Amino acid sequence: MNAVEIEQAITDLAEQPFDPAEFPYAFLEAFGNKATTLKRLRAGASNRSDLGGVLQTNNIHILTCDVGQVTQTLAALKDSPATAKAKAKFILATDGADFEAEDLTSGETVACAFKDFPDHFGFFLPLAGISTVRQISENAFDIRATSRLNRLYVELLKDNPEWGTDERRHDMNHFMARLIFCFFAEDTDIFVGKGRFTETVAQMSARDSSNTHEVISTLFRAMNTQAGGTGQRPRFPAGPIVTTSLTSTAACSPAAWRCRASARSPGPTCCTSAGWTGPRSTPTSSGR
């Protein structure tokens, strides 16, 4: 498995209901462990844990625990004679609410909410045999964003094959460029306030996201209209005026959007945990 595939697998895992008994095996599977390897661990043939967890030799010692006991459990994993004997490189403890782990080689640690552990997947890439350097680990967010955008692009083309033709490919690339600009702008304070674009889309969209394409088009029109100019600027909380072809509404936008929003992350997003899943109908000529 490559880094993008691993990111997708652990993101899916984090969105599922927490199962203390199954989590260690699902976590290892997300990092490319084969079914035969997991079967041997389940049977105890290769599980070296002395704490009732899952200990994979030369790899990781995982233990789920009662709520509120994560820090103590991680300490027990670190002090475990079996951890040292099996030469585990990582230890991991979670109760489904909190998540803590340590790289026993470097001493680096992770401590976060369970739902956020996919943000640190770069920390665990050695479990998949991927040697990391600090630059790769620190760019985990970039890899996650790339994965989300790739999924969005694929789903849009799947439901709207016209956008993949020579005649419409430019429109598709233009639309993706506009989204990327907004995600960058809201993370770097080009738009005042973190997450302003994403939050506005979520707030203004219908619960079923049936009007999300209209919301996005209106936001771009607002960004492309000078306040006090000849055009009437939409009363949306948009970012600064960006009067370039990038934000021009001359290019089409996909029609209706579906949102796979989880209980932990409601509302339509793309580079966050919910994830766009594509339009429900054919492209509209909005703004053309």
C-alpha distance (Angstrom), angle and dihedral (degrees) to the residues before:
residue distance angle dihedral
M1 . . .
N2 3.77 . .
A3 3.81 126.2 .
V4 3.81 94.8 -95.2
E5 3.82 92.0 51.3
I6 3.80 90.7 48.3
E7 3.80 91.3 49.9
Q8 3.79 90.5 52.9
A9 3.80 92.6 47.8
I10 3.80 95.6 51.7
T11 3.79 91.8 42.7
D12 3.80 88.5 56.4
L13 3.81 89.4 47.2
A14 3.81 92.8 52.3
E15 3.81 90.7 51.7
Q16 3.81 93.9 53.8
P17 3.83 122.9 87.7
F18 3.80 108.5 -86.6
D19 3.81 113.5 -102.3
P20 3.83 109.8 -173.3
A21 3.80 93.9 -160.6
E22 3.80 95.9 47.5
F23 3.79 101.4 36.0
P24 3.84 97.8 85.6
Y25 3.80 91.9 52.9
A26 3.80 93.8 43.2
F27 3.80 89.5 49.8
L28 3.80 92.0 51.9
E29 3.80 91.0 45.8
A30 3.80 89.8 53.8
F31 3.79 88.2 59.3
G32 3.79 93.5 54.0
N33 3.80 104.8 -89.9
K34 3.80 110.3 156.4
A35 3.80 125.5 -121.7
T36 3.82 92.0 -109.6
T37 3.81 90.9 53.6
L38 3.79 91.8 50.0
K39 3.80 91.2 46.4
R40 3.81 90.7 56.2
L41 3.80 90.8 48.8
R42 3.80 92.0 49.9
A43 3.79 91.2 49.8
G44 3.79 91.1 50.3
A45 3.78 93.9 -119.6
S46 3.80 92.6 121.0
N47 3.81 101.3 14.9
R48 3.81 107.9 110.3
S49 3.82 98.8 178.5
D50 3.79 117.5 137.0
L51 3.81 92.3 -172.1
G52 3.78 101.7 58.6
G53 3.77 92.9 -97.1
V54 3.79 132.5 106.0
L55 3.81 117.6 -82.3
Q56 3.78 118.5 -176.9
T57 3.80 112.1 -166.6
N58 3.81 114.6 -111.2
N59 3.78 89.6 3.4
I60 3.81 128.1 59.6
H61 3.81 144.6 -27.0
I62 3.83 112.0 -144.7
L63 3.80 127.0 -173.2
T64 3.81 129.4 173.6
C65 3.78 117.3 -154.0
D66 3.79 147.7 179.8
V67 3.79 118.4 -68.0
G68 3.79 112.2 -78.1
Q69 3.80 95.5 18.6
V70 3.81 100.2 92.8
T71 3.81 98.9 108.3
Q72 3.80 92.8 46.4
T73 3.80 90.7 46.7
L74 3.79 92.2 52.0
A75 3.81 89.2 51.7
A76 3.81 89.9 51.2
L77 3.80 90.5 51.2
K78 3.79 90.5 51.2
D79 3.81 92.3 49.7
S80 3.80 93.5 44.3
P81 3.83 113.1 119.1
A82 3.81 87.8 -147.1
T83 3.81 91.1 58.7
A84 3.79 90.5 57.2
K85 3.79 94.9 40.2
A86 3.81 92.8 51.8
K87 3.82 90.5 45.8
A88 3.80 92.0 -127.9
K89 3.79 112.7 -170.0
F90 3.81 95.4 -159.5
I91 3.79 138.7 31.1
L92 3.81 123.0 -160.1
A93 3.81 132.7 -173.4
T94 3.80 128.7 179.8
D95 3.79 140.7 161.2
G96 3.79 95.5 -166.6
A97 3.80 91.6 -97.9
D98 3.80 102.1 57.1
F99 3.79 129.3 30.7
E100 3.81 128.8 -159.2
A101 3.78 131.7 172.9
E102 3.79 140.0 164.1
D103 3.77 134.8 -154.6
L104 3.80 100.6 -136.7
T105 3.79 91.9 -160.5
S106 3.80 99.5 53.8
G107 3.80 99.4 20.9
E108 3.81 91.5 -127.1
T109 3.79 115.6 146.2
V110 3.79 140.3 -159.7
A111 3.81 123.3 -152.0
C112 3.79 118.7 170.9
A113 3.78 145.5 122.8
F114 3.79 112.4 -66.9
K115 3.80 92.0 -116.1
D116 3.80 89.9 57.2
F117 3.80 99.7 51.1
P118 3.84 93.0 99.7
D119 3.82 86.5 67.3
H120 3.81 86.3 69.2
F121 3.80 98.5 46.8
G122 3.80 90.3 119.7
F123 3.81 87.4 66.3
F124 3.81 89.8 63.8
L125 3.82 100.6 41.6
P126 3.85 91.9 109.3
L127 3.83 85.9 68.9
A128 3.80 86.3 69.3
G129 3.78 93.0 47.0
I130 3.79 92.0 -101.9
S131 3.77 109.4 138.0
T132 3.77 109.0 -142.1
V133 3.74 135.5 -160.4
R134 3.78 123.1 -159.8
Q135 3.81 91.5 -97.1
I136 3.82 92.1 59.0
S137 3.79 92.9 45.9
E138 3.79 92.8 49.0
N139 3.81 91.0 49.0
A140 3.81 93.1 59.4
F141 3.81 89.8 111.8
D142 3.81 90.3 54.7
I143 3.80 90.6 51.8
R144 3.81 90.6 49.8
A145 3.80 91.9 49.3
T146 3.80 91.4 48.7
S147 3.79 90.3 50.8
R148 3.82 92.2 50.9
L149 3.79 93.5 48.3
N150 3.79 91.5 47.6
R151 3.81 90.8 52.4
L152 3.79 90.4 48.2
Y153 3.81 91.9 50.1
V154 3.81 92.6 48.6
E155 3.81 93.7 47.8
L156 3.79 92.6 48.4
L157 3.79 91.4 52.9
K158 3.80 91.6 44.3
D159 3.80 92.7 56.8
N160 3.81 95.3 33.3
P161 3.82 108.2 37.0
E162 3.80 90.5 170.6
W163 3.78 88.2 72.3
G164 3.79 89.6 63.8
T165 3.80 94.7 57.9
D166 3.78 122.8 100.5
E167 3.80 89.6 -108.1
R168 3.81 95.0 55.1
R169 3.80 104.3 27.9
H170 3.81 91.5 92.7
D171 3.82 90.2 54.8
M172 3.79 90.2 50.9
N173 3.80 93.3 49.3
H174 3.80 90.2 45.9
F175 3.80 91.5 52.7
M176 3.82 92.5 48.9
A177 3.81 90.6 48.3
R178 3.80 90.2 53.8
L179 3.81 91.7 51.4
I180 3.80 92.3 47.9
F181 3.80 90.1 50.0
C182 3.81 91.1 53.5
F183 3.79 94.0 47.6
F184 3.80 89.4 50.0
A185 3.80 93.1 44.9
E186 3.80 94.9 51.5
D187 3.81 91.4 49.4
T188 3.81 95.6 48.5
D189 3.81 100.4 43.1
I190 3.80 94.9 -108.3
F191 3.79 79.6 124.6
V192 3.80 108.5 47.1
G193 3.79 107.5 -111.9
K194 3.79 130.1 26.9
G195 3.79 116.2 -85.3
R196 3.79 93.4 6.9
F197 3.80 97.0 144.4
T198 3.81 94.9 44.7
E199 3.80 93.5 44.9
T200 3.81 92.3 48.3
V201 3.79 92.4 51.3
A202 3.81 90.3 48.9
Q203 3.80 93.3 46.8
M204 3.81 97.1 46.1
S205 3.80 97.7 41.0
A206 3.79 123.1 93.1
R207 3.79 116.5 -106.3
D208 3.81 90.5 -103.4
S209 3.84 91.6 44.1
S210 3.81 89.8 -122.6
N211 3.82 92.1 140.3
T212 3.80 99.1 37.8
H213 3.80 92.4 110.6
E214 3.82 88.9 56.7
V215 3.80 91.6 48.5
I216 3.80 92.1 51.6
S217 3.81 92.0 47.0
T218 3.81 90.7 49.6
L219 3.80 91.7 49.8
F220 3.78 90.9 53.3
R221 3.80 91.1 47.2
A222 3.80 88.9 52.0
M223 3.80 91.3 51.3
N224 3.79 90.6 48.3
T225 3.83 96.5 49.4
Q226 3.79 122.4 83.4
A227 3.79 113.3 -131.6
G228 3.80 108.2 -112.2
G229 3.79 91.8 14.9
T230 3.77 128.1 126.0
G231 3.80 92.9 -86.0
Q232 3.78 121.5 71.7
R233 3.79 109.0 -113.8
P234 3.82 114.7 -138.4
R235 3.79 113.2 -113.7
F236 3.78 93.3 -119.6
P237 3.82 123.9 129.2
A238 3.79 92.1 -108.9
G239 3.77 129.3 163.2
P240 3.79 126.7 -106.6
I241 3.78 122.7 -48.0
V242 3.79 108.7 -79.6
T243 3.77 104.5 180.0
T244 3.78 100.6 -176.0
S245 3.77 135.6 111.7
L246 3.81 87.0 -98.4
T247 3.80 93.1 71.6
S248 3.78 97.1 29.9
T249 3.79 113.3 121.4
A250 3.79 90.9 -140.1
A251 3.79 89.2 101.1
C252 3.80 119.9 73.4
S253 3.78 124.2 -109.0
P254 3.80 125.9 -148.4
A255 3.77 113.8 -93.9
A256 3.79 121.9 -122.6
W257 3.79 121.5 -0.3
R258 3.74 130.7 -146.8
C259 3.77 119.7 -146.8
R260 3.79 124.6 -150.7
A261 3.77 93.8 -157.8
S262 3.77 118.0 174.5
A263 3.77 126.4 -150.5
R264 3.79 88.2 -105.2
S265 3.80 95.7 50.2
P266 3.82 114.9 29.3
G267 3.76 124.4 -175.2
P268 3.79 133.7 43.3
T269 3.79 114.8 -57.6
C270 3.78 136.9 150.9
C271 3.77 112.2 -164.7
T272 3.77 93.7 33.4
S273 3.75 130.3 75.6
A274 3.81 99.4 -80.3
G275 3.78 99.0 60.8
W276 3.80 132.3 -159.9
T277 3.78 116.3 -98.9
G278 3.76 101.5 -169.1
P279 3.79 141.3 -98.9
R280 3.77 125.5 -49.2
S281 3.78 98.6 -144.6
T282 3.75 142.7 26.1
P283 3.82 121.4 -65.9
T284 3.76 118.4 -79.2
S285 3.76 126.5 -140.4
S286 3.79 91.3 -126.3
G287 3.78 110.4 168.0
R288 3.81 94.8 3.8
